[in-house]
Amino acid sequence: MDLFKQQKVEDFYDIGEELGSGQFAIVKRCREKSTGGQFAAKFIKKRQSTASSRGVRREEIEREVDILRQIRHPNIVTLHDAYENRTDVVLILELVSGGELFDFLAQKESLSEEEATQFIKQILEGVNYLHARKIAHFDLKPENIMMLDKNVPLPRIKLIDFGLAHEIEAGVEFKNIFGTPEFVAPEIVNYEPLGLEADMWSIGVITYILLSGASPFLGETKRDTLKNISTINYEFDEEFFCHTSQLAKKFISQLLEKDKRKRLTIQDALNHPWIKSNEHKEENRVVDVKKRERRQLKTKRLKEYTIKSHSSMPPNNTYVNFERFAQVVEDIEQMEGSFVSLAAAHDSLQEDVDAMASVYNEKEAWYKEESEGVRHELSQIRYEFRKVEALKRSLQDDVQAFSSGLAAIAGRYQERQKHLELLQAELSRELKWVQEVMSSCPVDGGGGGYGCAFSTALNNDVNEALTELLNRSRGGDLLPGINLEFDIETNKR
């Protein structure tokens, strides 16, 4: 079974006006649609993440609900139902509309010890019910002591706000620093193991304030207050306690005992003579009138105390009605939220700026490195270009020189060609002349060898002359042809 109903509370209850608010909770009047019954709806803001400090952790709300569901006592507020939505847990509680006990008493002209003990006894009976079940409230203070209905002769006390309550387990050490500084026990201040005794200390402080209108340990600062508690720095100022009985002072002293083992237990407090003595109304009626007048406690200082306490910021997890200051608290919380958001935005922006600066520095270093590389490569390219340009010029000069040489060779070749042509013409004429000479020589077949010898010698002389001529002109290229041609002619003859 779910601890909270996963339904919209507005479907079952009509939500009315605001009754009070704390740091993470707001209390509104509500009416149950099915029965018309009047209740108080306490909207508790859930903490949305473990990293956040806004709101109440779910396990703390579950602990409070689990404790409230165990409790059924006339002097303790009753849990009727519990709902949950995305942002809140809504507790439907008994409507306690009588206001704070101290506000009620401050409106009276005076307060007798008999009246005071009647209210203190109701507080003790409620705490006795809790302690019998090993439940410590840990946040007993005037703001958490309400009246069910103030328009009756003896209003019924209701203990409220179990946001700090814990079940005390045997053998399990529990330490914490919480509560309202003015009312916390020394073991909380000194971060020592906690138990039911811490509630008894708070009852002692409440009784002191109720009878005097002054706070026993309240200092100028929170640090002063905690120091006064740790050193048990208090006294019964005659100005405040001149009409207070010794039994009442002893009751307070035995509660404001630093040693937890010597401090009154809840049973000791209920059986204390100061509480028991004021139960005998018949005996109180025969007290001398003048003596009763001396025992009347003026409530002027109590009224001043309640006004002063209402003028301060409301502490966490309270049901006290601070309608005059709720809007101021809300505005301050909104401003704090805005400042936190602004600081977060500033931090985020600073991180972005730092990231951008880092990226810029990295890019700048990379660009410098790349620029140096490009500059070096460009220098190399220029150097190679100059080398190529020089080589090009050298090649151009070589080509030009080659062209000039080629032109000269071509000129010489043409000259030689012309010279060759002239030689060829001259040679042709010489050959023609030789042929004519040869043809004019008679060939005698019977003349013996003289004619052949002469012809052979002549041919040899002619060939040598032609060879020499051709060697001077063309290097002997035409010699074979000439010899061939001359031999053919000779053979024909």
C-alpha positions in Angstrom: 0.0 0.0 0.0 1.3 3.4 -0.9 2.1 5.8 1.9 0.6 8.6 -0.1 -2.4 8.6 -2.3 -1.4 9.3 -5.9 -4.5 11.4 -6.6 -5.3 15.1 -6.9 -6.2 16.4 -3.5 -8.5 19.0 -5.1 -10.7 16.1 -6.4 -11.7 15.3 -2.8 -11.2 18.6 -0.9 -12.1 22.2 -1.5 -9.0 24.2 -0.6 -9.6 27.4 1.3 -7.7 30.3 2.8 -4.1 30.1 4.1 -3.7 29.5 7.8 0.0 29.6 8.1 3.3 29.0 6.4 6.9 27.9 7.0 10.0 27.7 4.9 8.9 24.7 2.9 5.3 24.2 3.9 2.0 26.1 3.8 -1.2 25.3 5.7 -4.6 26.0 4.2 -8.1 25.4 5.5 -10.0 22.7 3.5 -13.4 21.0 3.4 -13.9 17.3 2.6 -16.4 17.2 -0.3 -17.9 13.8 0.7 -18.6 14.7 4.4 -18.3 18.5 4.6 -15.8 18.1 7.4 -13.3 20.9 8.1 -9.6 20.0 8.0 -6.2 21.7 7.6 -4.2 20.8 4.4 -0.4 21.1 4.9 1.4 21.4 1.5 5.0 20.3 1.9 7.3 21.1 -0.9 9.4 18.1 -1.9 13.1 18.3 -2.7 13.5 17.8 -6.4 17.1 16.5 -6.4 19.7 15.4 -4.0 21.9 18.4 -5.0 19.2 20.9 -4.2 18.7 22.4 -0.7 15.1 23.6 -1.5 12.3 21.6 -0.1 12.0 18.6 2.3 13.5 15.3 1.5 11.0 12.6 0.8 12.3 10.2 3.5 11.8 13.0 6.1 8.2 13.5 5.0 7.6 9.7 5.0 9.0 9.6 8.6 6.7 12.3 9.7 3.6 10.6 8.2 4.6 7.2 9.6 4.8 8.7 13.1 1.5 10.6 12.8 -0.3 7.5 11.7 0.8 5.8 14.9 -0.6 8.6 17.1 -4.2 8.9 18.5 -4.3 11.2 21.5 -6.5 14.1 22.6 -3.5 16.5 23.0 -1.8 15.6 19.7 -2.9 16.7 16.2 -4.4 13.8 14.2 -3.5 12.9 10.6 -6.6 12.2 8.4 -5.1 11.5 5.0 -2.1 12.0 2.8 -1.8 12.8 -0.9 1.2 13.3 -3.3 1.7 15.1 -6.6 4.7 16.0 -8.6 5.9 18.8 -6.4 4.2 18.4 -3.0 3.0 16.0 -0.4 -0.3 17.2 1.1 -1.2 16.1 4.7 -4.8 16.4 5.6 -4.7 17.1 9.4 -7.1 17.8 12.2 -8.1 21.5 12.1 -6.7 23.3 15.1 -8.3 26.7 14.9 -7.8 28.1 18.4 -4.4 29.7 17.7 -1.2 29.5 19.8 -1.4 29.0 23.5 1.0 31.9 24.2 -1.1 34.3 22.1 -4.2 33.3 24.1 -2.5 33.7 27.5 -0.9 37.0 26.4 -4.4 38.5 25.9 -5.2 37.8 29.6 -4.5 40.5 32.2 -2.9 37.9 34.5 -2.2 34.2 34.8 -2.3 32.1 38.0 0.1 29.2 38.5 -3.0 27.0 38.7 -4.0 28.0 35.2 -0.4 27.6 34.0 -0.1 24.1 35.4 -3.3 23.1 33.7 -1.8 23.9 30.3 1.6 22.5 31.2 0.0 19.2 32.3 -1.8 18.9 29.0 1.6 19.3 27.3 3.1 16.7 29.6 0.3 14.2 28.9 0.8 14.6 25.1 4.5 14.1 25.5 4.0 11.1 27.8 1.9 9.4 25.1 4.8 10.0 22.6 7.6 8.9 25.0 5.7 5.7 25.9 6.1 4.8 22.2 9.7 5.9 22.2 8.9 8.9 20.0 10.8 12.2 20.6 9.2 15.4 19.2 12.5 17.4 19.1 10.7 20.6 18.2 8.6 21.6 21.3 8.2 25.4 21.4 5.4 27.9 21.8 4.6 28.0 18.1 3.9 24.2 18.1 1.6 24.3 21.1 -1.9 25.2 19.7 -5.4 25.2 21.1 -8.2 23.2 19.5 -10.8 25.9 20.4 -10.1 29.0 22.5 -13.7 29.8 23.2 -14.1 27.3 26.0 -13.3 27.6 29.7 -10.3 25.3 29.5 -9.0 25.1 25.9 -7.6 21.7 24.9 -3.9 21.8 24.0 -2.7 20.2 20.7 0.9 19.4 19.9 1.6 19.9 16.2 4.5 19.7 13.7 6.2 16.4 13.8 8.7 17.2 11.0 11.7 16.6 13.3 10.2 13.8 15.3 12.1 10.5 15.5 11.6 7.0 16.9 14.3 6.3 19.5 15.6 2.8 19.0 17.4 0.9 21.7 21.1 0.5 21.0 21.0 2.8 18.0 23.0 6.1 18.5 21.2 9.1 17.0 22.9 12.5 16.6 21.7 15.6 14.9 21.8 19.4 15.0 18.3 20.8 14.5 15.4 22.6 16.1 15.0 26.2 17.2 18.1 27.4 19.0 16.2 29.0 21.9 14.6 25.7 22.9 17.2 23.0 22.0 18.9 20.9 24.7 22.7 21.0 25.4 23.2 17.6 23.9 22.0 18.9 20.5 24.3 22.0 20.8 27.2 19.7 21.7 26.3 17.1 19.1 25.9 14.3 21.6 23.6 11.2 21.4 20.0 12.2 21.6 17.0 10.7 23.3 13.6 11.5 24.9 15.4 13.8 27.4 15.7 16.6 24.8 11.9 17.1 24.9 12.0 17.5 28.7 14.6 20.3 28.4 12.3 22.1 25.9 9.3 21.8 28.3 11.5 23.5 31.0 12.2 26.4 28.6 8.5 26.7 27.7 7.5 26.7 31.4 10.1 29.4 32.2 8.8 31.7 29.4 5.1 31.0 30.4 5.7 32.0 34.0 8.0 35.0 33.3 7.6 36.3 29.8 11.4 36.1 29.4 13.5 33.5 27.6 16.1 31.9 29.8 18.9 31.4 27.2 18.1 33.9 24.4 21.1 36.0 23.5 21.8 38.8 21.1 22.9 36.4 18.4 22.3 32.7 17.7 25.9 32.0 18.8 25.3 33.7 22.1 22.1 31.7 22.6 23.8 28.4 22.0 26.7 29.3 24.2 24.2 30.2 27.1 22.6 26.8 26.6 25.9 24.9 26.6 27.1 26.6 29.8 23.6 26.5 31.4 23.7 30.3 31.8 20.4 31.3 33.2 18.9 32.6 36.5 15.5 33.3 38.1 15.6 37.1 37.9 13.6 38.5 40.8 12.1 41.1 38.5 10.4 38.3 36.5 9.9 35.6 39.2 8.9 37.7 42.3 5.4 36.1 42.3 6.5 32.6 41.3 6.5 29.8 43.8 9.6 27.8 44.8 7.9 24.6 43.6 7.6 26.1 40.1 11.2 27.2 40.1 12.3 23.8 41.3 10.2 22.2 38.5 12.0 24.4 35.9 15.5 23.8 37.4 15.0 20.0 37.4 14.1 20.2 33.7 16.9 22.5 32.8 19.5 20.0 34.0 22.6 19.5 31.7 23.1 15.9 32.9 20.4 13.9 31.0 20.5 11.3 33.7 19.5 13.8 36.4 16.9 15.6 34.2 13.2 14.9 35.0 11.6 12.1 32.9 8.1 12.6 31.7 6.7 10.5 34.5 8.8 12.5 37.0 7.3 15.7 35.6 3.7 14.4 35.8 4.2 13.4 39.4 6.1 16.6 40.4 4.6 18.3 43.4 4.1 21.6 41.5 1.9 19.7 39.0 0.2 17.6 41.6 -0.5 20.4 44.1 -2.5 22.4 41.7 -4.8 19.5 40.9 -6.5 19.8 44.3 -9.0 22.6 43.4 -10.8 22.4 46.7 -7.6 23.0 48.6 -6.8 25.9 46.2 -10.1 27.5 46.9 -9.4 28.1 50.6 -6.1 29.8 50.0 -5.9 33.3 51.4 -7.1 35.9 48.9 -4.1 38.1 49.4 -1.8 35.1 48.9 -3.6 34.3 45.7 -3.3 37.9 44.5 0.5 37.7 45.1 0.6 34.5 43.0 -1.1 36.2 40.0 1.5 36.4 37.2 1.4 39.5 35.1 1.2 38.6 31.4 2.5 41.9 30.1 6.0 40.5 29.5 4.5 37.3 28.0 2.7 39.6 25.5 5.9 41.4 24.7 7.6 38.1 24.2 5.0 36.8 21.8 5.1 40.0 19.8 8.9 39.9 19.6 8.8 36.2 18.5 6.2 36.9 15.9 8.4 39.7 14.5 11.2 37.3 13.7 11.5 35.0 10.7 9.4 31.8 11.1 11.5 28.7 11.6 11.3 25.6 9.5 8.4 23.1 9.6 6.0 25.1 11.9 2.3 25.6 11.8 2.3 29.0 13.5 0.0 31.6 11.8 2.3 34.4 10.5 -0.2 36.0 8.2 1.3 39.4 8.7 4.7 38.1 7.6 3.9 35.4 5.1 4.1 37.7 2.1 7.4 39.2 3.3 8.8 35.7 3.7 7.5 34.7 0.3 9.1 37.8 -1.3 12.4 37.2 0.4 12.4 33.5 -0.7 11.6 34.6 -4.3 14.4 37.2 -4.1 16.8 34.5 -2.7 15.7 32.2 -5.5 16.3 35.0 -8.0 19.7 35.6 -6.5 20.6 31.9 -6.6 19.4 31.7 -10.2 21.4 34.8 -11.1 24.4 33.4 -9.4 23.9 30.1 -11.2 23.5 32.0 -14.5 26.6 34.0 -13.8 28.6 30.8 -13.0 27.2 29.2 -16.1 28.1 32.3 -18.2 31.5 32.4 -16.6 32.1 28.8 -17.5 31.0 29.5 -21.1 33.3 32.4 -21.2 36.2 30.4 -19.8 35.4 27.6 -22.3 35.3 30.0 -25.2 38.5 31.6 -24.0 40.1 28.2 -23.8 38.9 27.3 -27.3 40.1 30.7 -28.6 43.5 30.1 -27.0 43.7 26.6 -28.5 42.6 27.9 -31.9 45.1 30.8 -31.7 47.9 28.5 -30.8 46.9 26.1 -33.6 46.6 29.0 -36.1 50.0 30.3 -35.0 51.5 26.8 -35.5 49.7 26.4 -38.9 50.8 29.9 -39.9 54.4 29.1 -39.0 54.2 25.9 -41.0 52.6 27.7 -44.0 55.1 30.5 -43.8 57.9 27.9 -43.8 56.3 26.0 -46.7 55.8 29.3 -48.5 59.5 30.1 -48.0 60.5 26.7 -49.4 58.1 27.2 -52.3 59.7 30.7 -53.0 63.1 29.1 -52.8 62.2 26.3 -55.2 60.5 28.8 -57.5 63.6 30.9 -57.6 65.6 27.8 -58.4 63.1 26.9 -61.2 63.2 30.4 -62.5 67.0 30.3 -62.6 66.9 26.9 -64.3 64.3 28.2 -66.7 66.5 31.2 -67.6 69.5 28.8 -68.0 67.5 26.5 -70.2 66.3 29.5 -72.2 69.9 30.6 -72.6 70.9 27.1 -73.7 67.9 26.9 -76.1 68.8 30.3 -77.5 72.5 29.2 -77.8 71.3 25.9 -79.4 69.1 27.7 -81.7 71.9 30.0 -82.7 74.2 27.1 -83.2 71.6 25.2 -85.1 71.1 28.3 -87.4 74.9 28.4 -87.9 75.0 24.7 -88.7 72.0 25.1 -91.1 73.9 28.0 -92.8 77.0 25.9 -93.1 75.0 22.9 -94.2 73.5 25.1 -97.0 76.9 26.3 -98.0 78.2 22.8 -98.1 75.2 21.7 -100.1 75.8 24.4 -102.6 79.5 23.5 -102.7 78.6 19.9 -103.1 76.3 20.7 -106.0 79.0 22.7 -107.6 81.4 19.7 -107.1 78.9 17.3 -108.5 78.5 19.5 -111.5 82.2 19.8 -111.9 82.6 16.1 -111.4 80.0 15.4 -113.9 81.9 17.5 -116.4 85.2 15.8 -115.5 83.6 12.4 -115.9 82.1 13.4 -119.2 85.5 14.6 -120.3 87.1 11.4 -119.2 84.5 9.4 -120.9 85.1 11.4 -124.0 88.9 10.8 -123.7 88.4 7.2 -123.1 86.1 6.8 -126.0 88.5 8.5 -128.3 91.3 6.1 -127.5 91.6 3.2 -130.0 91.3 -0.3 -128.7 93.5 -2.8 -130.5 92.7 -6.3 -129.9 95.9 -7.6 -131.5 98.3 -5.0 -130.2 99.3 -7.1 -127.3 99.2 -6.0 -123.7 100.3 -2.4 -124.3 96.9 -1.0 -124.8 95.4 -2.8 -121.8 98.2 -1.8 -119.6 97.8 1.8 -120.6 94.0 1.6 -120.1 94.4 0.1 -116.7 96.9 2.6 -115.6 94.8 5.4 -116.8 91.8 4.0 -115.0 93.8 3.8 -111.8 95.0 7.4 -112.1 91.5 8.6 -112.8 90.1 6.7 -109.8 92.7 8.1 -107.5 92.1 11.6 -108.7 88.4 11.3 -108.3 88.7 9.7 -104.9 90.9 12.5 -103.7 88.5 15.0 -105.1 85.5 13.4 -103.4 87.4 13.1 -100.1 88.0 16.8 -100.1 84.4 17.6 -100.9 82.2 15.0 -99.1 84.4 12.7 -97.2 84.2 9.9 -99.9 80.4 9.4 -99.8 80.2 9.4 -103.6 83.2 7.2 -104.3 81.5 3.8 -104.4 79.0 5.2 -106.9 81.6 6.8 -109.0 83.8 3.6 -108.9 80.8 1.6 -109.8 79.8 3.8 -112.6 83.4 4.0 -113.9 83.8 0.2 -113.8 80.6 -0.3 -115.7 81.8 2.1 -118.4 85.1 0.3 -118.5 83.6 -3.1 -118.8 81.4 -1.9 -121.6 84.4 -0.8 -123.5 
